[in-house]
Amino acid sequence: MRTRTLLVFFLTLTLSAVWLLARTPGSVAAQRRPAAAAREPFPDFGFLPPPDQYTGQVFKLSQNYPATRPPNSARPAFLKIDFRTNWYEYMMAGRAYCFEGNLEADWRVENNKVRRWYHMPWQHYGSFGREGVHGLTKEAPVAKQQLAVEQTYTNAVTWAVGFFNEFGGWTIGRVWRDHLSPDLKWGNRPHGFPTGTVICKPLFVSLPPDSVADQVPSLVNPVQWDAYITPSFGASDRQMGKVTLIQMDIAVRDDRAPLGWVFGTYQYNGEITGKTGWENLIPVGLMFGNDPTVTTDSSNPIPAETKINPEIKESIINDRKLPNGKPELPPTHLGWNGRLNGPVDNPRSSCMSCHSTAENPKLSDITPFFDKRNPPPGSPEWMLWFRNIACATPFDQGATAADYSLQLSISVQNFESWRDTQAGLFASAYGQTAGKLSAGKRVKVQGARLPGKRDVYPIVRDKAGHQ
């Protein structure tokens, strides 16, 4: 475990040193950067629990991205299903595609024996960065009664990890071909992610692990993971804890869709099988557009029931019944005006609305209620977030699209933040570290904290020049 911790540090500090040399005027690196420097492995994670809290398997970034574009014959078979007329079949086949080989590997996707899946790099960086057990990143706070009327717990946080199939992995590899100079424009030649890309993202909540079903009745028979998490959204100190599966999102690059993408969401309902298992994830629905003409301001932030809006035509919501007559879908808030959204998402947004803002530089927030102009709901300014924007098209003029992938845009933004304002620094929770590397060198990290930079430590060197 200690060796793995030091290896992560070594890789990260090496990247920092290379970049600092490259920024030095007149240096050899500034004139000619070694090709090897552009291929240094990406760090696996940013926060690893100490050995007295955790001694199990650690997260490994799946980053051997395909060097060649996968053939069309490798596209998922479920793309042959009509997502409009057979939406439920499409969603269940998409779920099976994501599950295959990953359930057996406990979502250690580098060990999937059926097909390859990949992670997005540069999710380790910053206070929300990847933890070292399952690679989860901090996503958002969970409001009181957001998940159920019974939910009184107010410190719950959403944690998630995303996976890209080989088509998505190929695009990530092209954007990040040079690890010190990502090129988002490459991902837009000519149409962003290729048809056949599947992105899968399980989401968890940090509810008290022994009372999740009391807080959210649909989380009976829960799936739970160990993770290195913060006790609340605003906290920075990490500790080992349990997180509970509540949602899974998928995004499918399907050229039959008007905008090029189909987004889908699943919600956990532990009553489906009556036992613990990922099979309790049932479709909330799917969407292929933002219904830009529907401007009525309505939402359902405290979901006593699921409210399906018949005016919404570009989202399809699950209204199926179980054999006992109860709705298959637990009470959930959906998105603004009934557009598709999951239980941990904001009830005044939608899946495609948020993801349409994926671009660099970041010129707009992911939702209109974060916008400094404070546009009135339903106004033309508000509806900018509910436009039908084609794939690989930026949300704002002057930006480069990340083709509906917020993870891709955030990865580039994280890198640029490190490059421009944090050069030589690495946000972590390791504290003071000193130990032997395979080459016999020692990593030394100064433990003094910088003002306003919690758990950010500068690189220091010993007299021999070793990091």
Secondary structure, 3 states (H helix, E strand, C coil): CHHHHHHHHHHHHHHHHHHHHHCCCCCHHHHCCCHHHHHCCCCCCCECCCCCCCCCCCCCCCCCCCCCCCCHHHCCHHHHCCCCCCHHHHHHHHHHHHHCCCCCCCCCHHHCCCCCCECCCCCCCCCCCCECCCCCEEEEECCCCCCCCCCCCCCCEEEECCEECHHHHHHHHHHCCCCCCCCHHHHHCCCCCCCCCEEEEEEEECCCCCCHHHHCHHHCCCCEEEEEECCCCCCCCCEEEEEEEEEEEEEEECCCCCCCEEEEEEEECCCCCCCCCHHHEEEEEEECCCCCCCCCCCCCCCCCCCCCCCCCCCEEECCCECCCCCECCCCCCCCHHHCCCCCCCCCCCCHHHHHCCCEECCCCCCCHHHCCCCCCCCCCCHHHHHCCCCCCCCCCCCCEECCCCHHHHHHHHHHHHHHHHCCCEEECCCCCCCCECCCCCECCECCCCECCECCEEEECCCCCCCC
